[in-house]
Amino acid sequence: MIQFNPCALAITAALISAPGSPDDPMFSVAVGERQLFLDDVGIVETRLLTSTMHQPAKKGAVIRPNWHLGVQSVQVRTAPVWDAQQKIFKFWDCAATPPDLHAAGKPCTGYYESRDGLHWFQPALGQIAYERWPQNNYISLIADGRHLRADYVVFDPTDPDPSRRYKCALPPIGFAVSPDGRQWKMLPEGPTIPSGDEANFSFDEKAGLFILTVKRGGPHGRAVHLETSNNFQTWTHHGLMFHADDRDQELGRRTIRARFANPALQPLVANEPSRYNVDVYNMGVFRYESLYIGTPTMYYATGPSADGTNTDGFHLVQLACSRDLKTWKRLGQRKPFIGASPRGAGAYDLTGMIGPSNAVVRGDELWFYYTSGKYRRAPARPEPDRHAISLAVLRRDGFVSLDAGPTSGTVLTKPFPLPGTQLYVNVDVHGELRVEVVNGVNAVVARSRPLTGNLLRAQVPWEQGELSSLKGQTVQLRFTLRKGQLYSYWFH
């Protein structure tokens, strides 16, 4: 886990007469919606603060392949769904079909359930007859006589038809719906969305927007295209959304050389510098609080595969954010959000990984489920299990913090109408946190009591004045930070 230094924080809120933020319509502050510091939207200025991206703590594999059935890999392109009525998580894998079933033309998706998100069991579904494992958890999804995998699943609680609340994208074939995530039926209507062999799918419940990213061509090779829908029937193609650029190639060559020089990391099969290349293999995109998070899986090709049909290389998961799904900011100076683990510790994510599709909020933590792989191209003597589904955990809102050292730094927000009467912060502070509300002539009209501690969701208490008399008026917040890390703020 990330270690936090002792800190002290003070906040000043300035009441101003400006009507809002017409220069930045993407910035709005709603009750209960957390404001993070991943980008500069909503910020007038920062002084003496640094932006730090934080990596989640890896917890290891939580679902492993059934290698006794010849299954070498179990992967994921979705996130677990919490069923509030049954009080269980539901989860769907991909690339886990036994070889003999696959050869018989029956690729299938494995279905899992869990009460804690850590221990997953495989309920017997009785949908696919398989002599070697009669009580299997395989889902049967058939279209035009073809067996399909249900890889990309979301839950839509807003659909008035309970038989359609679980939704599955199957690019380039079509779409399917289910009442329970187990029994699926294909929809007769809807477009066929072209895609390579990779996609990712999420549902923005606040906006009522289905977000489908698909792998197609772009600059430097693989790239991400965007499709959206607000009714799961008609889809809008937005074209190229995210791709590798020249800077990625420059940094990628350094990253590849550094990997080959590091004996702690899994060796690769091919190393031909003339074939070095970086592109985008897959990209999860999901709504988190007031913005969109992207987890682009960057693929670093190091040379041709042995048969010459593809390449050897490795993946690293980066982090990006957007307010409109069009313009993306790369975070952490393009360093890994989820990187490779060293050999010898039993980890699967040694070489290949596909980033998480969404963040699962668990109290004061964010849980990320991702594909982890030991090899891109197997060595002469590979282990029987190549890929697993792994878990990584992050502090809630903990993607990026604004940090200060011994010298105080400040961040000033853009103006916004005060939406609530209670201010909350997520901050690590061992000194003190103070809040002042200042009017247009710099007079203090409210002052807080000091706060201290590692505060993940602390309400700011008022010593003098209060916010209730200011609700609806336009304010700015000025955070002054010393020896600390600031993650987010919000109102109730």
Legacy VTK file of the C-alpha trace (Angstrom):
# vtk DataFile Version 3.0
C-alpha trace
ASCII
DATASET POLYDATA
POINTS 492 float
0.000 0.000 0.000
1.012 3.620 -0.507
2.566 5.180 2.556
1.430 8.687 3.474
3.515 11.385 5.105
2.297 13.467 8.055
0.423 16.463 6.709
-1.422 19.636 7.504
-4.196 21.069 5.372
-6.225 24.266 5.383
-9.075 25.218 3.056
-10.451 28.629 2.121
-13.787 28.997 0.341
-14.347 32.366 -1.348
-17.909 33.535 -1.946
-17.977 35.511 -5.191
-20.551 37.234 -7.333
-19.767 35.411 -10.586
-22.789 33.505 -11.981
-20.893 30.241 -12.502
-18.273 28.780 -14.807
-19.346 29.643 -18.362
-15.753 29.158 -19.527
-15.822 25.529 -18.420
-19.268 23.944 -18.851
-17.839 20.497 -18.020
-17.264 21.531 -14.397
-20.259 21.195 -12.110
-20.562 20.215 -8.469
-23.608 18.134 -7.564
-24.675 16.941 -4.133
-22.994 13.648 -3.275
-20.734 13.596 -6.340
-17.056 13.569 -5.455
-14.667 15.986 -7.127
-11.272 14.443 -7.840
-8.015 16.044 -8.955
-7.168 13.931 -11.982
-7.324 16.848 -14.416
-7.429 20.645 -14.366
-11.158 20.904 -15.037
-12.609 22.856 -12.150
-9.261 24.332 -11.080
-8.185 27.953 -11.471
-4.629 27.483 -10.244
-2.316 25.344 -8.147
0.829 26.486 -6.377
3.610 24.348 -4.909
1.603 21.134 -5.265
2.551 18.022 -7.210
0.171 15.542 -8.816
0.849 11.913 -7.882
-0.737 8.838 -9.469
-1.131 5.901 -7.093
-1.000 2.231 -8.028
-3.454 -0.219 -6.471
-2.101 -2.882 -4.134
-2.068 -6.295 -5.790
-3.868 -9.104 -3.962
-3.089 -11.913 -6.406
-5.251 -14.302 -8.404
-8.843 -14.864 -7.271
-9.978 -17.086 -10.181
-7.614 -19.593 -11.790
-8.057 -21.758 -14.890
-9.312 -25.338 -14.721
-6.010 -26.666 -16.004
-7.014 -30.247 -15.193
-9.496 -29.864 -18.086
-6.765 -28.549 -20.343
-7.797 -24.922 -19.821
-4.646 -22.802 -19.760
-6.251 -19.386 -19.394
-9.131 -17.662 -17.690
-9.510 -14.003 -18.570
-11.987 -11.188 -17.977
-13.395 -8.234 -19.929
-16.043 -7.140 -17.450
-16.453 -6.338 -13.750
-18.435 -8.168 -11.068
-22.054 -7.099 -10.587
-23.581 -6.918 -7.114
-27.047 -8.503 -6.887
-28.634 -6.627 -3.993
-31.565 -9.044 -3.690
-29.490 -12.227 -3.556
-26.596 -10.437 -1.821
-23.979 -11.955 -4.101
-21.526 -10.803 -6.725
-21.942 -12.208 -10.235
-19.018 -12.503 -12.632
-18.340 -13.744 -16.177
-15.026 -14.923 -17.601
-13.718 -15.299 -21.139
-11.158 -17.520 -22.882
-11.803 -20.390 -20.469
-13.338 -23.013 -22.779
-11.816 -26.514 -22.550
-9.989 -27.367 -25.794
-12.296 -30.280 -26.637
-15.421 -28.129 -26.230
-13.849 -25.425 -28.353
-12.951 -27.957 -31.038
-16.582 -29.105 -31.008
-17.687 -25.551 -31.835
-18.909 -24.732 -28.340
-16.929 -21.765 -26.992
-18.487 -20.724 -23.714
-18.309 -18.301 -20.828
-17.838 -19.407 -17.246
-20.183 -17.924 -14.627
-19.145 -17.285 -10.997
-20.724 -16.069 -7.781
-19.224 -14.731 -4.555
-20.391 -13.199 -1.302
-17.164 -11.369 -0.520
-15.521 -10.738 -3.913
-12.560 -12.916 -2.929
-13.833 -16.481 -2.846
-15.633 -17.407 -6.055
-17.665 -20.554 -6.637
-18.886 -22.087 -9.882
-22.603 -22.913 -9.752
-23.802 -25.818 -11.872
-25.905 -24.236 -14.614
-26.879 -27.327 -16.589
-26.718 -25.458 -19.881
-23.884 -27.241 -21.702
-23.478 -31.007 -21.615
-19.854 -31.860 -20.938
-18.926 -35.394 -19.932
-15.653 -34.473 -18.240
-17.418 -31.965 -15.952
-21.195 -32.534 -15.883
-21.810 -29.952 -13.120
-20.107 -27.141 -14.997
-20.682 -23.388 -14.818
-20.731 -22.794 -18.573
-23.263 -20.447 -20.152
-24.946 -21.443 -23.402
-25.571 -18.471 -25.684
-26.588 -19.444 -29.204
-27.234 -17.254 -32.255
-28.045 -18.703 -35.675
-26.852 -22.086 -34.491
-23.507 -20.738 -33.267
-22.292 -20.994 -29.688
-21.051 -17.616 -28.429
-19.246 -16.322 -25.342
-20.888 -13.727 -23.095
-17.701 -11.802 -22.405
-18.940 -8.215 -22.036
-21.702 -7.898 -19.421
-23.235 -4.956 -17.542
-26.213 -4.569 -15.207
-28.853 -1.936 -15.980
-31.157 -1.406 -12.968
-33.037 1.343 -14.826
-34.592 -0.941 -17.461
-38.336 -1.288 -16.698
-38.276 -4.805 -18.162
-36.637 -7.114 -15.581
-35.868 -9.675 -18.292
-33.465 -7.178 -19.908
-31.531 -5.826 -16.936
-28.393 -7.825 -17.621
-27.000 -6.785 -20.976
-24.232 -8.272 -23.074
-22.382 -6.865 -26.063
-21.083 -9.372 -28.596
-19.194 -7.400 -31.230
-19.306 -7.883 -34.162
-22.335 -10.202 -33.879
-24.950 -8.342 -31.848
-26.362 -7.990 -28.343
-28.060 -10.169 -25.730
-30.131 -9.688 -22.572
-30.823 -11.709 -19.444
-33.001 -11.501 -16.319
-30.352 -12.995 -14.033
-26.981 -13.091 -15.818
-27.341 -16.842 -16.338
-30.006 -17.384 -19.005
-29.368 -15.275 -22.106
-31.183 -14.564 -25.339
-29.975 -12.729 -28.403
-31.781 -9.566 -29.479
-33.144 -9.744 -33.017
-32.703 -6.018 -33.565
-29.623 -3.856 -33.277
-26.542 -3.196 -35.361
-23.481 -5.346 -35.804
-20.518 -3.331 -34.571
-17.215 -4.161 -36.274
-14.403 -5.053 -33.918
-11.147 -6.887 -33.734
-10.760 -9.581 -31.118
-10.910 -7.116 -28.208
-13.620 -4.903 -26.693
-14.775 -3.511 -23.362
-18.216 -2.534 -22.092
-19.644 -0.407 -19.258
-22.847 1.394 -18.286
-22.922 4.974 -17.025
-26.078 4.851 -14.925
-26.075 8.578 -14.150
-26.108 9.509 -17.835
-28.025 6.422 -18.985
-25.204 5.710 -21.428
-23.838 2.379 -22.643
-20.138 2.658 -23.508
-18.552 0.111 -25.837
-14.901 0.368 -26.822
-13.645 -1.840 -29.643
-10.238 -2.617 -31.070
-9.631 -1.404 -34.610
-6.739 0.104 -36.501
-5.127 3.461 -35.865
-1.758 5.196 -35.761
1.000 2.728 -34.833
-1.310 -0.309 -35.004
-4.092 -1.327 -32.629
-6.291 1.518 -31.401
-9.592 2.094 -29.600
-12.836 3.191 -31.257
-15.950 4.284 -29.367
-19.607 3.286 -29.700
-22.348 4.593 -27.390
-26.080 4.104 -26.901
-28.704 5.463 -24.540
-31.256 2.729 -25.212
-29.211 -0.402 -26.058
-30.841 -0.459 -29.497
-29.450 2.369 -31.596
-25.717 2.984 -31.430
-23.607 5.991 -32.362
-20.167 5.461 -33.840
-17.734 8.131 -32.634
-14.695 6.870 -34.500
-11.159 6.744 -33.192
-11.115 7.559 -29.466
-7.652 6.651 -28.158
-4.399 5.577 -29.774
-0.664 5.400 -29.224
1.393 8.352 -30.433
5.012 9.203 -31.146
5.655 9.878 -27.467
4.512 6.341 -26.679
7.036 4.988 -29.178
9.843 7.003 -27.605
8.959 5.976 -24.061
8.185 2.446 -25.213
11.675 1.816 -26.531
13.079 2.827 -23.142
10.542 0.631 -21.351
11.364 -2.391 -23.515
15.109 -1.978 -23.022
14.628 -1.585 -19.267
12.571 -4.753 -19.147
15.188 -6.835 -20.942
17.799 -5.460 -18.528
15.789 -6.472 -15.448
16.464 -10.116 -14.442
13.611 -10.068 -11.926
11.020 -9.926 -14.716
9.743 -12.771 -16.870
11.990 -13.310 -19.934
10.487 -12.731 -23.361
10.914 -14.964 -26.388
11.713 -12.358 -29.069
13.938 -9.287 -28.996
14.341 -7.458 -32.308
14.786 -3.703 -31.752
13.732 -2.927 -35.323
10.311 -4.390 -34.515
9.733 -2.496 -31.267
6.286 -0.875 -31.266
3.640 0.343 -28.822
-0.102 0.292 -29.502
-3.348 -0.001 -27.515
-4.557 -3.564 -27.046
-7.737 -2.887 -25.062
-9.244 -0.058 -23.029
-11.762 -0.163 -20.229
-13.775 3.061 -19.866
-16.137 3.723 -16.961
-17.850 6.557 -15.122
-16.431 7.275 -11.693
-18.029 10.128 -9.757
-17.708 13.314 -11.869
-15.555 12.003 -14.747
-14.636 9.042 -16.918
-11.688 6.783 -16.152
-9.809 4.905 -18.853
-7.507 1.922 -18.315
-5.685 1.553 -21.642
-3.745 -1.678 -21.936
-0.588 -0.695 -23.807
1.091 -3.466 -25.761
4.871 -3.360 -26.162
5.878 -5.534 -29.121
9.463 -6.784 -28.877
9.739 -8.942 -31.996
7.961 -11.501 -34.180
6.388 -14.670 -32.849
8.027 -17.950 -33.769
5.512 -18.669 -36.544
5.733 -15.127 -37.891
1.984 -14.505 -37.672
2.071 -12.153 -34.680
4.500 -10.695 -32.157
5.971 -11.353 -28.758
5.865 -8.635 -26.126
4.210 -7.530 -22.904
1.357 -5.383 -21.601
1.229 -2.535 -19.102
-1.989 -0.896 -17.913
-1.969 2.896 -17.858
-4.485 5.426 -16.540
-6.350 8.220 -18.329
-9.357 10.444 -17.693
-11.915 12.379 -19.705
-14.991 14.529 -19.219
-16.588 13.880 -22.614
-15.176 10.528 -23.835
-13.427 12.416 -26.631
-10.474 14.260 -25.112
-8.310 12.116 -22.857
-5.617 13.133 -20.403
-2.835 10.618 -19.800
-2.060 10.362 -16.089
1.069 9.556 -14.128
3.395 10.596 -16.969
2.268 7.422 -18.782
3.769 5.190 -16.134
1.969 1.920 -15.298
-1.149 1.981 -13.180
-0.833 -1.813 -13.075
2.591 -3.132 -13.997
4.375 -6.470 -14.191
5.095 -8.458 -11.043
8.514 -10.055 -10.493
9.055 -13.754 -10.946
9.126 -16.158 -8.033
6.256 -14.832 -5.930
3.453 -16.883 -7.475
1.913 -13.971 -9.380
0.313 -14.403 -12.788
0.767 -10.852 -14.113
4.345 -11.411 -15.229
3.934 -10.420 -18.876
0.378 -10.157 -20.169
-2.468 -8.260 -18.587
-5.722 -6.608 -19.627
-6.848 -3.678 -17.492
-10.007 -3.551 -15.375
-13.354 -2.736 -16.963
-14.684 -0.862 -13.946
-14.000 -0.030 -10.312
-16.011 -1.937 -7.720
-16.641 0.333 -4.720
-16.170 -1.611 -1.471
-16.585 0.821 1.424
-13.499 3.026 1.450
-11.748 0.969 -1.239
-11.881 0.445 -4.990
-11.476 -3.142 -6.191
-10.130 -3.819 -9.679
-10.403 -7.219 -11.366
-8.071 -7.696 -14.309
-6.585 -10.354 -16.575
-3.095 -11.429 -15.545
-0.844 -13.552 -17.748
2.512 -15.255 -17.384
3.371 -15.232 -21.092
2.492 -13.552 -24.347
4.311 -16.276 -26.277
4.980 -19.413 -24.258
8.577 -20.541 -23.676
9.801 -24.050 -24.470
8.476 -25.423 -21.171
5.430 -23.384 -20.167
3.485 -23.915 -16.978
0.026 -25.454 -17.468
-1.817 -22.339 -16.276
-1.065 -19.175 -18.240
-3.732 -16.597 -17.311
-5.855 -15.903 -14.240
-8.192 -13.194 -12.967
-6.403 -11.081 -10.371
-7.456 -8.394 -7.911
-5.875 -5.052 -7.027
-7.174 -2.642 -4.365
-6.933 1.151 -4.181
-7.974 3.729 -1.621
-11.336 5.196 -2.611
-10.794 8.233 -4.877
-7.115 7.287 -4.724
-6.190 7.459 -8.418
-4.373 10.789 -8.040
-3.567 13.071 -5.120
-2.327 16.634 -4.892
0.738 16.546 -2.652
2.688 19.150 -0.703
5.964 18.966 1.178
7.099 21.122 4.109
6.218 24.280 2.166
2.492 24.935 1.916
0.844 24.703 -1.486
-2.597 25.742 -2.669
-5.259 24.765 -5.179
-8.115 27.118 -6.074
-11.264 25.738 -7.674
-13.346 27.441 -10.308
-16.613 29.054 -9.197
-19.670 26.866 -8.669
-23.048 27.225 -6.931
-22.800 25.715 -3.458
-25.012 22.601 -3.731
-25.170 21.474 -0.104
-24.663 22.478 3.498
-22.058 19.891 4.541
-18.530 19.682 3.123
-16.595 16.397 3.129
-12.956 15.666 2.293
-10.780 12.642 1.544
-7.279 13.516 2.722
-4.393 12.171 4.779
-3.557 14.800 7.417
-1.458 14.534 10.570
-1.222 18.270 11.069
-4.490 20.098 10.711
-7.257 20.837 8.276
-9.066 24.165 8.436
-11.770 25.662 6.263
-12.566 29.331 5.930
-15.442 30.839 3.981
-14.522 34.275 2.704
-16.757 36.834 1.025
-15.934 39.075 -1.925
-14.000 41.568 0.213
-11.936 38.798 1.806
-13.820 38.846 5.095
-14.092 35.520 6.906
-17.761 34.644 7.394
-17.269 31.038 8.555
-14.375 29.141 10.095
-13.968 25.422 10.814
-12.532 23.581 13.750
-9.229 21.851 12.954
-9.246 18.283 11.614
-6.464 15.721 11.854
-5.862 12.085 10.839
-6.132 9.853 7.796
-9.589 11.031 6.765
-11.305 9.135 3.966
-14.752 10.727 4.381
-14.612 13.408 7.032
-17.259 16.065 7.455
-15.728 19.489 7.990
-16.995 20.903 11.337
-17.641 24.631 11.714
-16.390 26.685 14.618
-17.838 29.985 13.409
-20.555 30.412 10.793
-21.972 27.636 8.586
-22.651 26.702 4.955
-26.446 26.566 5.225
-26.747 30.333 4.795
-24.545 30.168 1.680
-26.340 27.341 -0.147
-27.049 28.244 -3.759
-24.533 31.075 -3.821
-21.470 30.876 -6.037
-18.292 29.906 -4.236
-14.737 28.848 -4.793
-12.690 26.536 -2.603
-9.062 27.204 -1.858
-7.189 24.251 -0.377
-3.892 25.033 1.358
-1.821 21.943 2.002
1.367 21.225 3.942
2.959 17.755 4.128
-0.087 15.995 2.852
-2.110 14.378 0.098
-5.524 15.614 -1.009
-7.764 13.229 -2.967
-11.269 14.662 -3.225
-14.053 16.785 -1.792
-17.846 16.678 -2.007
-21.034 18.053 -0.469
-24.169 16.747 1.191
LINES 1 493
492 0 1 2 3 4 5 6 7 8 9 10 11 12 13 14 15 16 17 18 19 20 21 22 23 24 25 26 27 28 29 30 31 32 33 34 35 36 37 38 39 40 41 42 43 44 45 46 47 48 49 50 51 52 53 54 55 56 57 58 59 60 61 62 63 64 65 66 67 68 69 70 71 72 73 74 75 76 77 78 79 80 81 82 83 84 85 86 87 88 89 90 91 92 93 94 95 96 97 98 99 100 101 102 103 104 105 106 107 108 109 110 111 112 113 114 115 116 117 118 119 120 121 122 123 124 125 126 127 128 129 130 131 132 133 134 135 136 137 138 139 140 141 142 143 144 145 146 147 148 149 150 151 152 153 154 155 156 157 158 159 160 161 162 163 164 165 166 167 168 169 170 171 172 173 174 175 176 177 178 179 180 181 182 183 184 185 186 187 188 189 190 191 192 193 194 195 196 197 198 199 200 201 202 203 204 205 206 207 208 209 210 211 212 213 214 215 216 217 218 219 220 221 222 223 224 225 226 227 228 229 230 231 232 233 234 235 236 237 238 239 240 241 242 243 244 245 246 247 248 249 250 251 252 253 254 255 256 257 258 259 260 261 262 263 264 265 266 267 268 269 270 271 272 273 274 275 276 277 278 279 280 281 282 283 284 285 286 287 288 289 290 291 292 293 294 295 296 297 298 299 300 301 302 303 304 305 306 307 308 309 310 311 312 313 314 315 316 317 318 319 320 321 322 323 324 325 326 327 328 329 330 331 332 333 334 335 336 337 338 339 340 341 342 343 344 345 346 347 348 349 350 351 352 353 354 355 356 357 358 359 360 361 362 363 364 365 366 367 368 369 370 371 372 373 374 375 376 377 378 379 380 381 382 383 384 385 386 387 388 389 390 391 392 393 394 395 396 397 398 399 400 401 402 403 404 405 406 407 408 409 410 411 412 413 414 415 416 417 418 419 420 421 422 423 424 425 426 427 428 429 430 431 432 433 434 435 436 437 438 439 440 441 442 443 444 445 446 447 448 449 450 451 452 453 454 455 456 457 458 459 460 461 462 463 464 465 466 467 468 469 470 471 472 473 474 475 476 477 478 479 480 481 482 483 484 485 486 487 488 489 490 491
